[in-house]
Structure formats: structure tokens, C-alpha cells
């Protein structure tokens, strides 16, 4: 009976207000819009002929990788339950984020190639802009956000 209560406690994640969810959705919307802007800007600098709205739409097609970032929620539950310590959580989060950003790099290169009609090497150069942006965001999250939420997680 006690195990059932523990499972119920683990699986219920509540937030004070729905504003956190709205903020999260707005941040995802802003991030993928910004990635589309970077691809548009870089593609036009290197001689591409793509349209702005097509870049924005294509960047949202790559937003499916955000589902992979749901795995750290499982890690949080493991840390809260005592099955994992915070150091392993941080390592696992950084690995998943790194692989996700690497996958997004390939998707952004495909967007630059298909929307702007660039050659492969130019498309990979254009895709470096969002890649570097996401790497910087990942470093900031690791160094600032994860250290601030560590007392909440543990």
C-alpha cells in the first residue's frame, strides 16, 4: 500500500499556476522562431533564395525533437526517489541535450538546403548559426539553471 502512495506522489507534478506552462510554450515558440530567423538570415547571406515564412515553418517541423527532452523529467523522478544522484542527472541531461542539438544541426542543414537551394557545404555552414546558439543556451542552462534548481530536485 505504501508503494502505491509513493508512486502517486512521484507521478503527480503540480505547478502553482498555469503560467509556467504558458511560459514554457512561449519559450519553445520563440526559440524555434529564432532558429528560423537564423536560417533565413544565413541562407540569404550565402546567396540562397528562400522565403522567410518557409524558414519559420520548416524550423517548426524540427520541433519534434523537444519530445526527447521529456527524458529529463524521468531523471527528475529518479532523483526525487533516490535512485539517482544529482551528478548523474546533470550528466544524463547534458548527454540528451547534446545529442538533440546534434540532430537539430542536421535538420537545420536540410532546411537550409531545401528552402534556400544551397549546396551541401553552404547549408552546413548556415546550420552552424542555430547550432552555436543552442550550444550557448545549453551551457547557460547547465551552469545557471541546473545549479539553481538542484535543491528543488534533490
Buried (B, 14 or more C-beta within 10 A) or exposed (E): EEEEEEEEEEEEEEEEEEEEEEEEEEEBEEBBBBBBBBBBBBBBEBEBEBEBEBBBEBBBEBBEEBEEEEBBEEBBBBBBEEEBEBEEBBEBBBEBBEEBBEEBBEBBBBBBBEBBBBEEEBBBBBBBBBBEBBBEBBEEBBEEEBEEEBEEBE
